[in-house]
Amino acid sequence: MVFDGAVVPSDPAQGEVPGRHRRRAGASPGSKPASEYKEQVEASGRKLRPGRRRRPTFWKELPILIVVALVLTFLIQTFLAKVYVIPSGSMETTLHGCTGCNNDRVLVDKVTYRFRDPAPGDVVVFRGPDSWSSEIEIEEPSSPVVRGLQLFGSLIGLAPPDEKDFVKRVIAVGGQTVQCCDSRGQVMVDGKSLNEPYIFYLPDAGPPKQAPFGPVTVPDGQLWMMGDSRNNSADSRMPDHGAVPIEYVIGQARMIVLPFSRLGWVTAQNPQSTAVGMGDAGAGAPLALGLLGTLPIALLRSRRRRDALSPDFLPH
């Protein structure tokens, strides 16, 4: 007998059928035809199981895949990280948010602060205390379907959140005294002026200068929050706001994920580590040489700042 061009014996007595031709020849591993097994199963009253099982179709698997994806999304955004929309311009130009434009979507890390407290310079997202009023007004849709879609969109960063969440920069921590301003209009912490290169003054929000406040001693376990857009931010300086308890912090803003044109990391610049006038006379010659090397750069930056500011806006 010929199978696929190979000659195989048709009589079991002449030799065993080769393994790869056994099924096509109708022979079983014990040299019994498959028809004998079928007759035995039918005689015993059992059902004959087909050799192949049908695989579930894609449409039957799709609901399971959707449920698994939703569960994973919920777990990741609850315990690891979450995407937040920045609808307010209080953090310009570090984070972009305004009415009628492409607001930034930032990835917020929820793991870091399980091991340490927020530090000065960190950009954090936090729940506003009861005394804090929202910087934006989001109209609640009348349709329950639209409300559900908006809630789902807020979970994945595609719609503004309906909860009262804020994003600001940590300026001072518990036990420190913060106030404004020094002779150059800069914020001070523990009597030392801060260097804040990230500050932005919105032209439409008034003169480019900071409103005086303090001194205020931040209570232990709380944080003094301020926006980078210093003349366009309702933050801890407001009379009814004040410091924010650490337990209200949701996480640290790590990365801008949308729009793609602004994709990049959110840097945490500690203004206290580069505070003005922190030199120690007993630090020795290496520190003196380092300060001497940075003097031309400091003079150049100071000159540029004086040229950019109008005399009318300089503090008296």
Steps between C-alpha positions, in 0.01 A plus 500: 500500500629845414459801736646837399734333257625249762437126476362358824376150566122468502507176689593538869673161481749637253625759739388790716372808326744793538396745772434800275278287273325314778202733529451528125529124461229453762732319739528582870817478712396145591455410133120517539293700253337813641162361395536229768526764772192671365303176513617430856398847621158477338449156651578630850241778468751781545515808280766514242708814552615678189869507432514879487331760719383825361682804624286784642436771248647850540163652588456255787845588637459878455285564814752309711787703358314826570430402861863398556622828348267705723606312813869547419442869425323546833774322696784685328341843544402430859835373627774585246438796269221703346464748214361840601376789290641846575210736421639796698778735393639539852807289415599672176736445337608183679157347435274638230132553570255758372149538366453396139846348450670160526543453874790289620442145618752405767592161638485513880717259700314360802780276628780741595324663794432163657870499591574870558324831554472768230805727484540867401492536123279195435204554268214314666132429446287519814140509614397846600396542864148621570624858531648496150276619219537343156698691238273377222127442463389182327133488409347167592323345199127451537503166321604200715658340193720805440587511872607137482715565194656803667580294811658228287695760303633655821633161607724478193578871469273578205259727687532751783454343845182573686678491837678801654862418416785750473855497366760730661866513596617439857678813626540425871436209735392466861700709748629748240404867487402642163435862403514747215678704406867598527642818349494336155145371524595137566344249737703417811511182707653521846626847414686392182394607153406230251622464145195403291584491127168331422287805596277636223295821512187494285480832315120514521497436876658825611850630571785247514560508873408290800247607758645540850401252773622358829714411672313171548637196684386181327351254753665162538366243254386766253631659179505855364384483137542763230441506124778576252281762331548717804249776417236254376479237773258454788725312741612496863538879496123548487348600837259205507748244363823463694721194527389155381525185716734236357225237508314701234783447250409254223837470328786668318464623142771320306435532128293688241345232280266712284508690272795330331653838414564554873601145586768505770590475867372735770810614686507549877721806562563561867507879545654465845807309383596795278386770739671838477745586778552146633880519486697414813813699572664195653442275201857548374674582174316248274164662571646848448645400164171346394306816589757710318457287188122546501515876559505600128196278433311646796577856388383424146173345623440792735554750219259316270235493775535874561462569128189279477317666791352848475604740782134543589477136605811486715431475875548820699 
